[in-house]
Amino acid sequence: MSIRFNFGGDEHIFGEVSEAMSLDSFFIGLSMTNAVKAANIKGVTEICPANASFQIRFNPDLIKPQDLLKELQSMEDAASKSDSVLKTRIIELPVYFQDPWTHETCMRFRERHQDPNSTDLEYSARINGFATIDEFIAAYSGQPWFVSMVGFVAGLPFLYQMVERQKQIQAPKYLRPRTDTPKLTIGHGGCFAAIYSVRGAGGYQMYGVTPAPIYDPTRKVRYLTDEMCLFKPGDIVKFKSVGRDEYDTLLEAVDANTWQPTVREADFSLTEFNKDMSGTNAKLMELINGR
Amino acid sequence: MAVKVISPGLSTSVQDLGRPGYYHLGIPEGGGMDRFATRIANLLVGNEPGAALLEATFMGPELEFTEAATVAVTGGELPPKVNGEERPTWESFPVKAGDRLSFGYLKGGARAYIAISGGIDVPVVLGSRTTYVLGALGGFEGRVLKAGDELPIGTGTGTSGKSLPANLRRPQISPAELRMLPGLYWHRITEAAGKRFFEDTWKVAPEADRIGYRFRGGAPLEFVEREQPFGAGSDPSNIVDACYPYGSIQVPSGTEPIVLHRDAVSGGGYMMLGVVISADMDLIAQLQPHTPAKFAPVTLDQALAARADNAKLMARAEEYLAG
């Protein structure tokens, strides 16, 4: 695999590890951006890992674009051979699927959808071969997800489910993007889940909402006082399906600022994972449930 | 010292030279969309070039001063008035306690920069006073101004009568020429489509804001056929979600190009044709809806030469104002 480098105007270098999404590509991109960070290169102003690519922003008054490109290319070999071990954490996030708010929004924008006669959940369950919405939700919340990118808007995570490619849930984006998405909506587009950190436009299918804030510009939420954004690339997320009553209880606790998500330190090895996905996931989920 | 907002205009926000360093979290750099006008407005009133000021879009606010100050308005031709009497743009003028600053109709450009001596003294968040409206971050309570807001102003005096002559500013031409470096996913479109993209005259669409500028009126793109890569989505314009550079030109469904600006969404799943060069980002800030524009391909060396020309223009202006 060799990275496709490209200048994005006179201030960016874009590196595409692969056109298709895979955890292997994500890890190479992450190793590259970590190496750039560690190299502390003069003139580099932003280092952004993405799903299967990454982007470096630089000030061409401080470093010649061609010099930076050479420096990045010299890191490629080491990055693609790195052993893909990550000291990370697993975060459990409660999700109220089939909630009334995303349902209302989804009905409001029906004419922008591929299938105006189904809800987003009905449509996604059907095209992914699930007999019922409950089965679809069970698959969605049954296995953990990898944060493979943070962005679009502040603190929004893109999540890639840690299952074999043939089990990946896929769904197209809306034909035309909505002008509204409820805050903290769990959405899905392509093979990615996303959590909308703020209310706004969006094109992903909508499945549910979490009561847990994931971005707080005021830094008042008890677990967001140091960092405004909960997620960073490399985090592992496990959705926990909750009903209306539990959602309401959690929301009260969030509003009282007494709640925080369950977070456990975790070691992740891509090699181990690729050898035994369900075994690796079971161990990760034990960290959250096993007590 | 404070400034009371009597009426906010259409979309007026506190901006400075931006908040770099947080794009990996989806927080854009922000800052005045027209950086030249931002810096000059500040210099005219004796502020640091990166002090916080107001960026007014299409329509000016009405402001009341609680104390005397020096004011300058740069950028688009939005004529300032003090108690109803017109004042020049690109020139500092005095206001007294109780004076009202209002604006006439926009005569050219799209955004005016209103600097007040001392600068707007809202809290610094992540290293900047810039407002990021989508994320409700920074600026005045993380939002555009509303009637009744009271903006705190720092201390500073400034001298009135300082001005920057037109020959030290970059002229606006029509149709606007936006130079861009083709690349990123340029290979996704056919050669004929690429040629048409540069031949067509585009028009700024009404959906043009700090996040991005949409253009319409050109021919839809033809894509090179391929089997879509896993995870990208089914539309030929879809890619596996990637980072979006500032100035990048994405074309959802191949129809209407969108150039991302200083409040850019940091990433997404649409292919990009390349990136508008840094030297031409200010030009976009001053385009009104329906303005004609053309895209012109340049090489990296040409982009760097244009950047150097821009820096020279800025240096000449600074030298003039310092002298």
Chai-1 contact restraints between the chains, C-beta under 6 A:
chainA,res_idxA,chainB,res_idxB,connection_type,confidence,min_distance_angstrom,max_distance_angstrom,comment,restraint_id
A,N6,B,G183,contact,1.0,0.0,6.0,A-B,restraint_1
A,N6,B,L184,contact,1.0,0.0,6.0,A-B,restraint_2
A,F7,B,G183,contact,1.0,0.0,6.0,A-B,restraint_3
A,F7,B,L300,contact,1.0,0.0,6.0,A-B,restraint_4
A,G8,B,P245,contact,1.0,0.0,6.0,A-B,restraint_5
A,G8,B,V275,contact,1.0,0.0,6.0,A-B,restraint_6
A,G9,B,L181,contact,1.0,0.0,6.0,A-B,restraint_7
A,G9,B,G247,contact,1.0,0.0,6.0,A-B,restraint_8
A,G9,B,V275,contact,1.0,0.0,6.0,A-B,restraint_9
A,G9,B,I277,contact,1.0,0.0,6.0,A-B,restraint_10
A,D10,B,I277,contact,1.0,0.0,6.0,A-B,restraint_11
A,D10,B,S278,contact,1.0,0.0,6.0,A-B,restraint_12
A,D10,B,A303,contact,1.0,0.0,6.0,A-B,restraint_13
A,D10,B,L304,contact,1.0,0.0,6.0,A-B,restraint_14
A,D10,B,R307,contact,1.0,0.0,6.0,A-B,restraint_15
A,E11,B,S278,contact,1.0,0.0,6.0,A-B,restraint_16
A,H12,B,P245,contact,1.0,0.0,6.0,A-B,restraint_17
A,F14,B,L184,contact,1.0,0.0,6.0,A-B,restraint_18
A,E19,B,P229,contact,1.0,0.0,6.0,A-B,restraint_19
A,A20,B,P229,contact,1.0,0.0,6.0,A-B,restraint_20
A,A20,B,F230,contact,1.0,0.0,6.0,A-B,restraint_21
A,M21,B,F230,contact,1.0,0.0,6.0,A-B,restraint_22
A,M21,B,G231,contact,1.0,0.0,6.0,A-B,restraint_23
A,M21,B,V240,contact,1.0,0.0,6.0,A-B,restraint_24
A,T45,B,P20,contact,1.0,0.0,6.0,A-B,restraint_25
A,E46,B,Y23,contact,1.0,0.0,6.0,A-B,restraint_26
A,C48,B,Y23,contact,1.0,0.0,6.0,A-B,restraint_27
A,C48,B,H24,contact,1.0,0.0,6.0,A-B,restraint_28
A,C48,B,C243,contact,1.0,0.0,6.0,A-B,restraint_29
A,A50,B,A242,contact,1.0,0.0,6.0,A-B,restraint_30
A,A50,B,C243,contact,1.0,0.0,6.0,A-B,restraint_31
A,A50,B,G267,contact,1.0,0.0,6.0,A-B,restraint_32
A,N51,B,V240,contact,1.0,0.0,6.0,A-B,restraint_33
A,N51,B,D241,contact,1.0,0.0,6.0,A-B,restraint_34
A,A52,B,V240,contact,1.0,0.0,6.0,A-B,restraint_35
A,S53,B,A242,contact,1.0,0.0,6.0,A-B,restraint_36
A,Q55,B,C243,contact,1.0,0.0,6.0,A-B,restraint_37
A,V150,B,L25,contact,1.0,0.0,6.0,A-B,restraint_38
A,V150,B,G26,contact,1.0,0.0,6.0,A-B,restraint_39
A,G151,B,G26,contact,1.0,0.0,6.0,A-B,restraint_40
A,G151,B,S266,contact,1.0,0.0,6.0,A-B,restraint_41
A,G151,B,G267,contact,1.0,0.0,6.0,A-B,restraint_42
A,F152,B,G26,contact,1.0,0.0,6.0,A-B,restraint_43
A,F152,B,V265,contact,1.0,0.0,6.0,A-B,restraint_44
A,F152,B,G267,contact,1.0,0.0,6.0,A-B,restraint_45
A,F152,B,G268,contact,1.0,0.0,6.0,A-B,restraint_46
A,V153,B,G26,contact,1.0,0.0,6.0,A-B,restraint_47
A,V153,B,L134,contact,1.0,0.0,6.0,A-B,restraint_48
A,A154,B,G26,contact,1.0,0.0,6.0,A-B,restraint_49
A,A154,B,I27,contact,1.0,0.0,6.0,A-B,restraint_50
A,A154,B,G135,contact,1.0,0.0,6.0,A-B,restraint_51
A,G155,B,G26,contact,1.0,0.0,6.0,A-B,restraint_52
A,L156,B,G26,contact,1.0,0.0,6.0,A-B,restraint_53
A,F158,B,D241,contact,1.0,0.0,6.0,A-B,restraint_54
A,P172,B,G233,contact,1.0,0.0,6.0,A-B,restraint_55
A,P172,B,S234,contact,1.0,0.0,6.0,A-B,restraint_56
A,G190,B,G231,contact,1.0,0.0,6.0,A-B,restraint_57
A,G190,B,A232,contact,1.0,0.0,6.0,A-B,restraint_58
A,G190,B,G233,contact,1.0,0.0,6.0,A-B,restraint_59
A,C191,B,G231,contact,1.0,0.0,6.0,A-B,restraint_60
A,P217,B,G135,contact,1.0,0.0,6.0,A-B,restraint_61
A,P217,B,A136,contact,1.0,0.0,6.0,A-B,restraint_62
A,P217,B,L137,contact,1.0,0.0,6.0,A-B,restraint_63
A,P217,B,G142,contact,1.0,0.0,6.0,A-B,restraint_64
A,C229,B,L25,contact,1.0,0.0,6.0,A-B,restraint_65
